[in-house]
Amino acid sequence: MKEFVQVSESVTWTGVIDQDMKKFHGEELSIPNGTSYNSYLVKDEKTVLIDTVIHKMGYDWVTKLKKEIDLNEIDYIIMNHSEPDHSGALLELMREIPETPIVCTEKGVEILKKYYGKNWKFHPVKTGDKINIGSKDLIFVEMKMLHWPDSMLTYLTEENILFSNDAFGQHYANYGLFNDMADQDQLHYECMKYYACILTPFGGILKNKLEEVLSLDLKIDMICPSHGVIWRDNPLQIVQKYLKWCNNYIESQVTIVYDTMWESTRKMAESIAEGITDVRQDIKVKLYNSAKNSENDIATEIFRSEGFLLGSSTINNGILPSMAALTESIKGLKFKDKKVGAFGSYGWNGRSLDILNRVLDETGLERITDGVKIMWNLDDEDTEKCREFGRDFAKSLFVELL
């Protein structure tokens, strides 16, 4: 277990690194670079613990925390968010200090009681409430539905540190701990993936909340999230990225996703990509087989794309399972301002195209084509038909640039 790290004059990182964690939210989210569960100890005239860690590491974490401080000296435990990756070690900790007040939102009280069945000494707070800990105050800002109804931020005055919980974090087990000690390309991608796959549905709420927080004119010298790196070098850079991402962010990219049985749909995808690049050679076109790539990585590429296309063979009057799973994810993430279309191959029943078109219509995105379907395998005429489909899609997508 990584040694605790001094973050500032009064703040110590008391979290754990979990390099072996490869899936999150059950099996829903792929995190190939692991994650961290960031907990923080704030020492002034009073001592405050901000967030705990996941349950499976609870015993070792509490044992190590005892070496850092007499647990009875902890005056408050602040739970910015009740999800079990942050609150899971509470059971182990509260066995040691059962009378210590737990500070959280009203909804946090409800959720913690439901998860752990304990009537601990709760101290509910709302936006603007504060706790004085000596020479500094802790100020609380509710962040409802980012991404749970109990979420909040905690701000430490004097040192100007924002404890942001899931906001501005990423699943990235970086042993350097701080953002200036990380691989910057990897860090940027993991931040975008975290936003795309978790926070996208709440973009409108997030935009309003970020504007509210910025209007408070708080000086922010450091942002300490509950997953991934601590932002000490230009910490507002991640806030600016969030402001871009929550404003229906797009790049000049088309993502083509397919699943295939006997390679016909793959050949269609490749021919469509050639057609797109015939029209715009400077456009990024990315192809992914939904059965062979992470659903979350694909969703991240769709998030950043101006348009995307889905393709599947027909099987049992439906679409292939990996594509069915992806379409459910796309519907749930509620992407905005993207143009879409579908394609597919078949033998005796071409229903896959109809199903994909219906799913795309359910997303509320702009479907700009009825799609294309090919029977059995592609001959030269079919290949050209797919290329032309790609050209037409590109022309519709970038009509204002032509």
N, C-alpha and C positions, 0 to 999 in steps of 0.2 A: 504494500500500500504506500503510495507516494507520501513523502513528508509534507506536513502542513507548511504553507508559504506565507510570509509576511507581505501583505498587499499594500498597506499604507501604515501610517503611524499608529492607528488604532484598530485596523482591520487585518485579520488573518484568514486566509483561505483554509477551510477545514473540510474540504471535499474529498472525493475519491475518483480515481481514473479507472474506467472499465474498458480496457482494450479488447476484451473477448466478446463484448456485447455486439452482435451483428444484426439483430432484428429488434424492433421497438414497437410499442403499442401492440403487444402480442407478436404476431408474425407479419404485421401490416406494413411496417416501415423498414427499409433496408438501411443499415448504417455500417458500411464496410470499414470505416475508420474508427469504430468504437464510439464511446461518449465519455462524458464526465458528469458527476452529480456534484454540483458546487454548493457548498455550505460555507457560511462566513461567521466568524466570531468577532464581535465589535466590543472593544474594551474601553470604558471611560470610568466615571464614578460608578456607573452601573454597567453590567455586562449583558450583552444580547447575542443570542444565536439566531442567525437568519437561515431558515430552511434546514432540512436534514438530508439524508441520502436514501437510496433504494433499500428495501427491506433485506434483501439477500446479503447486503454488506453491513447491516445494522450493528451486529454484535461486535465485529472487528472495529467498526467506526467509533462506537461508544467507548470501547476499550482504549482506543488511541486518543479520543477526546479527553479522557480522564487524565492522560499524561500531560495534556496541554493546560488543563484547568480543573480545579475542584468543581464538579458539576453543580454543587450547591451554591456556587457563586453566580450562576446564571440567573439573572433577574427576569428576563423575558425570552420566550421562543417566538420568533416571528415566522409565520407560515404564509408566504406570499401566494402560495398555490397548493392545493390539497392533493393533486395527482400523486399516486403512490411512488413514483420515482423521486419525489421530493419529500413526501411525508412518511414513507415506509419505515424509516428508523425511529419514528416517534414512539412506537410501542416499547422498543428497547430502551430508549432514553427516558421515557416517563416512568418506567419501573424504578429508575434511580432517583428522579426528582418529580414525584407526582403532583406536587403543589405549585409547580412553576407555571405562571400564566402563559397561555398561548394566544398570541395576537394574530388575528386574521379577520377577514370580512364576515359579515353575517352569513353569507352563503358558505363561506369556508367552515364556519361552525357546524352547519347542517351536514356538509359533506364529510368532515372529519368524524363526526358522531356516527354517521352511517357506515363509514369504512371500518372504524375501529371499535365501535360500541362502547366508548368511554365518555364519561361526563367530566372531562378535565376542566380546569379552571380557565375558561375561555374569556378573552378580552376583545370583543368585536370592535372594528374601526371602520371608518368611511373616509372618502377623499377629504383631505385637509386636516384630519386628526393628526396629532403629534404626541410623541413621548420624549420627555427630556431625560437624557442619560448622563448629564453632568455639564460638560462644556459644549455639548452638541445636542441637536434634536434629531429624531427620526420622524419624517413626515410621510404620510401614506397617501397613495393615489390609486383608486380603484380602476381596474382594467377589465371590466366585465366582458366576457366572451372573447378574450384574447389569451388563451383559446377556450377557457372554462369560465363559468359564471362567477367563480370566486376569486379570479386572478387580481393581483394588485402589485404595485411597485412600492419600494421603500427608498426614501432619499435621506442620506446622511449629510447634515449641514456641516459647515466649516471645512470638511474634507471634500465636499461636493461629489459624493459617490452615489450613483444610482444602482440599486439592487433590483434588477429588472425581471428576475425569474425567467420564464420561457421566452419573453421578448428579447430579441437581439442575440439569441443563443444559436448554437448549432451542435449537431452530433459529431464531435471531432475530439478524439482522445489525444490532445496535444500536450506533451509533457513539459513544454516550455511555459505553458499556462497563459502567457500574455500574447496579445495579437501581434506584436512586433517580433515575436519569437516563432511565429508559425509560417508555414509555406503559404504565401499570399494567394496563389491561384487556387490551392486546395481550400483555403479558408473561405474565399469568395464563393466557390461552388457550394460548399457545405452550408453557408449562410443562405444562399438562394434556394437550395434544395429544401432546407428547413422551412423557409417561408412558403415556397411553392406547394409543398405537400401537407403543411399543417395550418398555415395562416391565410392562404388565399381566400377561403370562403368568407373570411371576416375582414376583407380588404376595406370595405366602406367604414366599418366600425373602427378599424385600426387607423385609418386616415384621420377621422375626427378626433380620436383619442390622442394621436401624436400631436396634432395641432393644439389640442387642449394642454398637453404637457409642455409643449414649447412656449405656449402663451404664458405659462407660469414664470418664465424667464429665470429658470433655475440654472445656475452655473454648474456644468457637468465636467468634471475632470477625469472621471473614470466610470465605466459601466460594467457592472459585475452580474452577468446572467447566471442561470442555474445549469446550463450545459455549455461546454466548450470554453473558448478563450475569454479572458478578461480584457476589455477594451481600455487600454491606457494610452496608446499612441493615437492621437486624433480620434477620441471615442465617438464623436458625433458623426463620423463617416458611416457607421452602421445605421444611424438614425436617418441620414440622408438617403441611403440605399432603400430603407423601408419606405420612405416617402415616395421614391420612384416606383418601387415594386407595387405599392398599393394603389397606384394611379393607372391601373390597366396597362402595365408595363409590357412592351414588346420590343423585339429586336428584328432585324431584317433576316428572318430565318423561316424556312418551312420544314416541318417534321413529318416524315412519312412512317407510319407504323403498320406492320402487317403480321399476320401469322399464316402459315402455309402448310399444306399436306404433302404435295408432290411438286413443289417449287414453282407452280404456275403463278401464284399470288406474289411470290418473291420476284419473279421475272417482271410482273406487272409493275411492282413498286420501283424496280430499277429503271424500267422504261419511262415511267412517269417522271422520275427524278431527272432523267436525261431531257425530257421535254421542258421541264421547269428551267433547267440551266440553259436550254436553247434560247430562252427569252431573256433571262437575267443571269449572266455568268458570275456576277459578283454576289449573288444571293447564296447564303448558306443553306444547303439541303442536307438533312440528316435522316438516315434510314435506320429503323430499329425493328427487329423481330421481337414481338411482344412475349413469345415463349422463351426467349433466350436472354432477355435483358430485364433488369430490375424495373418493375412497374413504377417505382418512385423516380428513378433516373429518367424514364420516359416522360413522366408527368412534369418533371423539371424542364425538360426540353420543350414540351408543349407550352408550358407557362411562358417561356421566353419567345415563343414563335408568333409571327404575325398570322400564320395559317397552318393547318395540319390536315393530313389525310389518313384515314383508317381503312385497312384492307383485310379481308378474311376469305378463306375458302368457305363453302357451305358444308356443314356436317349435321346430319339428323334434323334437317329443316331449320338449322340455326347457324350460329357462328362458333368459331373455335374457342375453347374455354379461356385461353389467356387473353383473347380479345374481349370476351364477355366481361372478364374481371377488370380489364383496363377501362372499358366504357363505364362501368359502375363508378370507378375512381374519378373519371373525368366529370361525370354528372355531379358527384359529391363536391368536387373542388370548385365548381361554379366559375370557370374561367370566363373572362369578358373580352369583347372586341377582337375576336379572332374569326377568320373565315375558314370554312371547313368543307370537306367532301369525302366521298367513300368510293371504294372499288372492291372487286372480288372475283374469284374464279369458281367454277362449278362444273358438275358433270350432268346431272339430270334435274337438279332443282337449284335455281339461282337466288334463293331467298336471302342469302347473306347480305347482299347489297340493300335490299329493302329494310332489313333489320338495322343495319348500320345507319342508313338514312333516318330511320325513325329515332334511333338513339341520339343522333346528332341534333335532330329537331328538338328533342327533349332538353337539350342543354341550353337552348335559347340563343346559341351562336348562329351566325349567318352562314347557312349552307348555300353555296353559290353554284352548285352543280347537282344534277341527278345521278352523277357517278358513271362508272363504266364497269361492265362485267364481261368476262371471257369464258367460253366453254372449253373444257378439257385443257389443252395446252396452247401456247402462243405460236402462231405462224408469223410470217413477215407482216401480213396485213394487220394482225392483232397487235403486234409490237408497235407498229406505226400508230394504230388507234390509241394505244396507251400514251405514246409520246405526245400525240395531239391533245389528249386529255390533260397532260401535264402543261403543255403550252397554254391551253385555254385557262387552266387554273391560275397560272402565273400572270397572264394578262388581266384576269379579273382581280387578282390580289393586288397587283401593283399598277393598276390602270392610271393612277394619278402621277406615276413616275415615268410613264412611257411617252 
